[in-house]
Amino acid sequence: MGYLKCIEVENFKSYKGKQEIGCLKPFTAIIGPNGSGKSNFMDAISFVLGEKTSCLRVKKLSELIHGAPIGAPVANLAGSSSEYRIDGKSVGHNEYVSRLETLGINVKAKNFLVFQGAVESIAMKSPKERTALFEEISHSIDHKEEYDRLKSEMMKAEEDTQFTYQKKKGIAAEKKEARLEKEEAEKYQRLKEDLANKHVNFYLFKLFYNEQDIENMTQDLVDKNKELEKVSRKREKIEEEIKEKKKEHGKMQKEFAKIEQQIREAEVDLNKKRPAYIKAKERTAHMQKKLETARKSLKAAKKVNEAHENEIKSLEEELEEIEKNQQEFEEQLAQESKSEGRDLTLQDSQV
């Protein structure tokens, strides 16, 4: 199995001047911060193995030169095509790709590097597309003609085998059918004899149980007759009790009629006293209405009396205030008249 020992780049993308990256081992992990050149190293490997420019994250070949993305390339591109070399010898693209395929590197199938999104892209392919990809990677498509020929021969052999199997199966089915018919006939004869024996046993069994049923029914009949005699005696006793109850019922009917007569007499007496009762009831209702009216009038009079008392109290307070003012005014007049040598007195009409 081949592997890369080292990569030599000169003014490739972020690698200025001639650089040698290696030594590489069969399993090498490349780590580093963002912008340190990890992806450019992958692009360098892809470029050497003949990958297309569009897969190298550039639009044209000249952008692979160091400084080209910022408009200051360190070298000028002599042409727009790539040159392929094996051991220092210039070869064509097809020969270069063929030599890579001898090492297990298929440029079309991209089986040498796994780019970002490649796994997701393969997973999103249809089963038919994935099959075509695997056939291209494994070179199984080169054996398609031989595969189709062998498949045709296999299908013909399967058809012949199936025909022979069906023929053998038919013969076996006929033998089985004949054997089943024989077994069925023997089984029928055995069942017929068994049925006859079972009929005999059935009728003997039925006869035995019929005799037992007759004996049991005879005994039941005797028991029922005895029970009937007991019931008859009990019935006679109940009939005697019913006669006694009827006599008692007659006495009760007479007493009931007497009580009904007393009730009717009481109702007549009640009807005589009912007008006086109704009149007393009406008079009582009239007196209750008058009492209620008197209570309402008393309540209203109390309210009016309370209002009058409040008014009288207010007037008395006002009168007391006026008398007080009058006295103060008379005293003032008396003082003024003394000071002037006059004696003034208010008349009642001036108060």
C-alpha positions as CSV (number, residue, x, y, z in Angstrom):
1,M,0.0,0.0,0.0
2,G,1.5,3.4,-1.1
3,Y,1.5,6.5,1.0
4,L,2.9,10.1,0.8
5,K,6.4,10.6,2.2
6,C,6.4,14.4,1.8
7,I,5.0,17.2,-0.2
8,E,7.1,19.9,-1.9
9,V,5.3,23.2,-2.7
10,E,6.7,26.4,-4.2
11,N,4.6,29.6,-3.9
12,F,1.4,27.5,-3.5
13,K,-1.4,29.5,-1.9
14,S,-0.2,30.4,1.7
15,Y,3.2,28.7,1.3
16,K,5.7,31.3,0.1
17,G,8.8,30.1,-1.6
18,K,9.8,26.5,-1.8
19,Q,8.6,24.4,1.1
20,E,8.8,20.7,2.0
21,I,6.1,19.3,4.2
22,G,7.0,15.9,5.8
23,C,8.1,13.4,6.6
24,L,4.6,11.9,6.5
25,K,3.7,8.5,8.0
26,P,1.0,6.1,6.9
27,F,-1.3,7.8,9.5
28,T,-0.6,11.5,10.0
29,A,-2.8,14.0,11.8
30,I,-2.4,17.7,11.0
31,I,-3.5,20.2,13.7
32,G,-3.2,23.9,14.1
33,P,-5.2,27.1,14.6
34,N,-7.5,28.6,12.0
35,G,-5.5,30.1,9.1
36,S,-2.4,28.0,9.7
37,G,-2.6,26.3,6.3
38,K,-4.3,22.9,7.1
39,S,-6.8,23.3,4.3
40,N,-4.1,24.6,1.9
41,F,-2.1,21.4,2.6
42,M,-5.1,19.3,1.6
43,D,-5.5,21.4,-1.6
44,A,-1.8,20.8,-2.4
45,I,-2.3,17.0,-2.1
46,S,-5.4,17.3,-4.3
47,F,-3.6,19.4,-6.9
48,V,-0.7,16.9,-7.1
49,L,-3.2,14.0,-7.5
50,G,-4.9,15.7,-10.5
51,E,-8.0,17.2,-8.8
52,K,-10.0,19.9,-10.7
53,T,-9.4,23.6,-10.0
54,S,-13.0,24.0,-8.9
55,C,-12.4,21.6,-6.0
56,L,-9.4,23.6,-4.8
57,R,-11.5,26.5,-3.5
58,V,-10.4,28.8,-6.4
59,K,-12.1,29.9,-9.6
60,K,-9.0,29.8,-11.9
61,L,-5.5,28.2,-11.9
62,S,-3.7,31.5,-11.4
63,E,-5.3,32.0,-7.9
64,L,-3.2,29.0,-6.6
65,I,-0.1,31.3,-6.7
66,H,1.0,32.8,-3.4
67,G,-0.3,36.4,-3.1
68,A,-2.8,36.1,-6.0
69,P,-5.9,36.5,-3.8
70,I,-4.7,40.0,-2.7
71,G,-3.5,41.0,-6.2
72,A,0.2,40.6,-5.6
73,P,1.2,37.2,-7.0
74,V,4.9,36.3,-6.4
75,A,5.1,34.7,-9.9
76,N,3.3,34.8,-13.2
77,L,1.5,31.8,-14.7
78,A,3.1,30.8,-18.1
79,G,-0.1,29.1,-19.3
80,S,-3.6,28.0,-18.4
81,S,-2.8,24.3,-18.3
82,S,-1.1,21.9,-15.8
83,E,2.0,19.8,-16.3
84,Y,2.2,16.3,-14.9
85,R,5.5,14.6,-14.0
86,I,6.4,11.1,-12.8
87,D,10.0,10.7,-11.4
88,G,10.9,14.0,-13.1
89,K,9.5,12.8,-16.5
90,S,6.7,14.9,-18.1
91,V,3.6,12.7,-18.9
92,G,0.1,13.3,-20.1
93,H,-2.9,13.5,-17.9
94,N,-4.3,10.0,-18.9
95,E,-1.0,8.3,-18.2
96,Y,-0.7,10.1,-14.9
97,V,-4.2,9.1,-13.8
98,S,-3.5,5.5,-14.9
99,R,-0.3,5.3,-12.8
100,L,-2.3,6.7,-9.8
101,E,-4.9,4.0,-10.3
102,T,-2.2,1.3,-10.0
103,L,-1.6,2.7,-6.5
104,G,-5.3,2.5,-5.7
105,I,-6.0,6.2,-6.2
106,N,-9.1,6.9,-8.3
107,V,-9.3,10.6,-9.2
108,K,-12.8,10.3,-10.6
109,A,-14.1,8.5,-7.5
110,K,-12.1,10.8,-5.1
111,N,-11.2,7.8,-2.9
112,F,-7.9,9.4,-1.8
113,L,-9.2,12.3,0.3
114,V,-12.4,13.0,2.3
115,F,-13.3,16.7,1.9
116,Q,-15.7,18.7,4.1
117,G,-19.3,17.7,3.2
118,A,-18.2,14.6,1.3
119,V,-19.6,12.2,3.8
120,E,-22.9,14.0,3.9
121,S,-23.0,14.2,0.1
122,I,-22.5,10.4,-0.2
123,A,-25.2,9.8,2.5
124,M,-27.6,12.0,0.5
125,K,-27.1,10.0,-2.7
126,S,-29.7,7.6,-3.9
127,P,-29.0,3.9,-3.6
128,K,-28.4,3.7,-7.4
129,E,-25.9,6.6,-7.2
130,R,-24.0,5.1,-4.3
131,T,-23.8,1.7,-6.1
132,A,-22.3,3.5,-9.1
133,L,-19.8,5.3,-6.9
134,F,-18.7,2.1,-5.1
135,E,-18.4,0.2,-8.4
136,E,-16.1,3.0,-9.8
137,I,-14.0,3.0,-6.6
138,S,-13.7,-0.8,-6.5
139,H,-13.2,-1.1,-10.4
140,S,-16.0,-3.7,-10.4
141,I,-17.5,-1.9,-13.4
142,D,-14.6,-3.2,-15.5
143,H,-15.9,-6.7,-15.0
144,K,-19.5,-5.9,-16.0
145,E,-19.5,-7.9,-19.2
146,E,-18.2,-11.1,-17.5
147,Y,-20.6,-10.5,-14.7
148,D,-23.6,-10.2,-17.0
149,R,-22.5,-13.4,-18.9
150,L,-22.1,-15.4,-15.7
151,K,-25.4,-14.0,-14.4
152,S,-27.2,-15.2,-17.6
153,E,-25.6,-18.7,-17.2
154,M,-26.6,-18.7,-13.5
155,M,-30.2,-17.8,-14.3
156,K,-30.4,-20.5,-17.0
157,A,-29.0,-23.0,-14.5
158,E,-31.6,-21.9,-11.9
159,E,-34.4,-22.3,-14.5
160,D,-33.2,-25.8,-15.3
161,T,-32.9,-26.7,-11.6
162,Q,-36.3,-25.2,-10.9
163,F,-37.9,-27.3,-13.8
164,T,-36.3,-30.5,-12.5
165,Y,-37.3,-29.7,-9.0
166,Q,-40.9,-29.0,-10.0
167,K,-41.0,-32.3,-12.0
168,K,-39.7,-34.2,-9.0
169,K,-42.1,-32.4,-6.8
170,G,-45.0,-33.4,-9.0
171,I,-44.0,-37.1,-8.9
172,A,-43.6,-36.9,-5.1
173,A,-47.0,-35.2,-4.9
174,E,-48.7,-38.1,-6.9
175,K,-47.0,-40.7,-4.7
176,K,-48.1,-38.8,-1.6
177,E,-51.7,-38.5,-3.0
178,A,-51.9,-42.3,-3.6
179,R,-50.6,-43.0,-0.2
180,L,-53.0,-40.6,1.4
181,E,-56.0,-42.2,-0.5
182,K,-54.9,-45.6,0.8
183,E,-54.6,-44.3,4.4
184,E,-58.0,-42.5,4.0
185,A,-59.7,-45.8,2.9
186,E,-58.2,-47.7,5.8
187,K,-59.1,-44.9,8.2
188,Y,-62.7,-44.9,6.9
189,Q,-63.0,-48.7,7.5
190,R,-61.6,-48.3,11.0
191,L,-64.0,-45.4,11.8
192,K,-67.0,-47.4,10.4
193,E,-66.3,-50.4,12.7
194,D,-65.7,-48.0,15.6
195,L,-69.0,-46.2,14.9
196,A,-70.9,-49.5,15.0
197,N,-69.3,-50.4,18.3
198,K,-70.1,-47.0,19.7
199,H,-73.8,-47.3,18.6
200,V,-74.1,-50.6,20.5
201,N,-72.5,-49.0,23.6
202,F,-74.7,-46.0,23.2
203,Y,-78.0,-48.0,23.2
204,L,-76.8,-50.1,26.1
205,F,-75.9,-46.9,28.0
206,K,-79.3,-45.4,27.2
207,L,-81.2,-48.5,28.3
208,F,-79.3,-48.6,31.6
209,Y,-80.1,-45.0,32.4
210,N,-83.7,-45.3,31.3
211,E,-84.3,-48.1,33.8
212,Q,-82.7,-46.0,36.5
213,D,-84.9,-43.0,35.5
214,I,-88.0,-45.2,35.7
215,E,-87.1,-46.4,39.3
216,N,-86.3,-42.8,40.3
217,M,-89.6,-41.5,38.9
218,T,-91.6,-44.3,40.7
219,Q,-90.0,-43.3,44.0
220,D,-90.6,-39.7,43.3
221,L,-94.3,-40.5,42.6
222,V,-94.7,-42.2,45.9
223,D,-93.0,-39.2,47.7
224,K,-95.2,-36.8,45.8
225,N,-98.4,-38.7,46.9
226,K,-97.3,-38.5,50.5
227,E,-96.6,-34.8,50.2
228,L,-100.0,-34.3,48.5
229,E,-101.7,-35.9,51.6
230,K,-99.9,-33.5,53.9
231,V,-100.9,-30.6,51.7
232,S,-104.5,-31.7,51.7
233,R,-104.6,-31.9,55.5
234,K,-103.0,-28.5,55.7
235,R,-105.6,-27.1,53.3
236,E,-108.5,-28.4,55.4
237,K,-106.9,-26.7,58.4
238,I,-106.5,-23.4,56.5
239,E,-110.1,-23.5,55.3
240,E,-111.3,-23.8,58.9
241,E,-109.2,-20.8,59.8
242,I,-110.7,-18.9,56.9
243,K,-114.2,-19.6,58.2
244,E,-113.2,-18.2,61.6
245,K,-111.7,-15.2,60.0
246,K,-114.9,-14.6,58.0
247,K,-116.9,-14.6,61.2
248,E,-114.5,-12.1,62.8
249,H,-114.7,-10.0,59.6
250,G,-118.6,-9.8,59.9
251,K,-118.3,-8.6,63.5
252,M,-115.7,-6.0,62.4
253,Q,-118.0,-4.8,59.6
254,K,-120.8,-4.2,62.1
255,E,-118.5,-2.2,64.3
256,F,-117.2,-0.3,61.3
257,A,-120.8,0.6,60.3
258,K,-121.5,1.9,63.8
259,I,-118.4,4.0,63.8
260,E,-119.4,5.5,60.4
261,Q,-122.8,6.4,61.8
262,Q,-121.1,8.2,64.7
263,I,-118.9,10.1,62.2
264,R,-121.9,11.2,60.2
265,E,-123.7,12.5,63.3
266,A,-120.5,14.4,64.3
267,E,-120.3,15.9,60.8
268,V,-124.0,17.1,61.0
269,D,-123.2,18.7,64.4
270,L,-120.1,20.3,62.9
271,N,-122.1,21.7,59.9
272,K,-124.5,23.3,62.4
273,K,-121.6,25.1,64.2
274,R,-119.7,26.0,61.1
275,P,-121.6,29.4,60.3
276,A,-120.8,30.7,63.8
277,Y,-117.2,29.6,63.4
278,I,-116.9,31.4,60.0
279,K,-118.4,34.6,61.4
280,A,-116.0,34.5,64.4
281,K,-113.1,33.9,62.0
282,E,-114.2,36.9,59.8
283,R,-114.5,39.1,62.8
284,T,-111.1,38.1,64.1
285,A,-109.6,38.9,60.7
286,H,-111.3,42.3,60.7
287,M,-110.0,43.0,64.2
288,Q,-106.5,42.0,63.2
289,K,-106.6,44.4,60.2
290,K,-107.8,47.2,62.5
291,L,-105.0,46.3,64.9
292,E,-102.4,46.4,62.1
293,T,-103.8,49.8,60.9
294,A,-103.6,51.2,64.5
295,R,-100.1,50.0,64.8
296,K,-99.1,51.7,61.6
297,S,-100.8,54.9,62.7
298,L,-99.1,54.8,66.1
299,K,-95.8,54.3,64.4
300,A,-96.4,57.3,62.1
301,A,-97.6,59.5,65.1
302,K,-94.4,58.5,67.0
303,K,-92.3,59.7,64.0
304,V,-94.3,63.0,63.8
305,N,-94.1,63.5,67.5
306,E,-90.4,62.9,67.4
307,A,-90.0,65.5,64.6
308,H,-92.1,68.0,66.6
309,E,-90.0,67.5,69.7
310,N,-86.9,68.1,67.7
311,E,-88.4,71.2,66.2
312,I,-89.5,72.5,69.7
313,K,-86.1,71.9,71.1
314,S,-84.5,73.8,68.2
315,L,-86.9,76.7,68.7
316,E,-86.2,76.8,72.5
317,E,-82.5,77.0,71.8
318,E,-83.1,79.8,69.3
319,L,-85.3,81.7,71.8
320,E,-82.7,81.3,74.5
321,E,-80.1,82.7,72.1
322,I,-82.4,85.7,71.2
323,E,-83.1,86.5,74.9
324,K,-79.4,86.4,75.6
325,N,-78.8,88.8,72.7
326,Q,-81.6,91.1,73.9
327,Q,-80.2,91.3,77.4
328,E,-76.8,92.1,76.1
329,F,-78.2,94.8,73.9
330,E,-80.3,96.3,76.7
331,E,-77.2,96.4,78.9
332,Q,-75.3,98.1,76.2
333,L,-78.0,100.7,75.7
334,A,-78.2,101.3,79.4
335,Q,-74.5,102.0,79.6
336,E,-74.7,104.3,76.6
337,S,-77.7,106.3,78.1
338,K,-75.9,106.6,81.4
339,S,-72.9,108.0,79.8
340,E,-75.1,110.5,77.8
341,G,-77.4,111.2,80.8
342,R,-80.5,109.5,79.2
343,D,-82.5,106.5,80.2
344,L,-83.6,104.4,77.2
345,T,-85.9,101.4,77.3
346,L,-86.9,99.0,74.4
347,Q,-90.6,98.5,73.9
348,D,-92.0,95.1,73.2
349,S,-92.6,95.9,69.6
350,Q,-88.8,96.7,69.2
351,V,-87.7,93.4,70.6
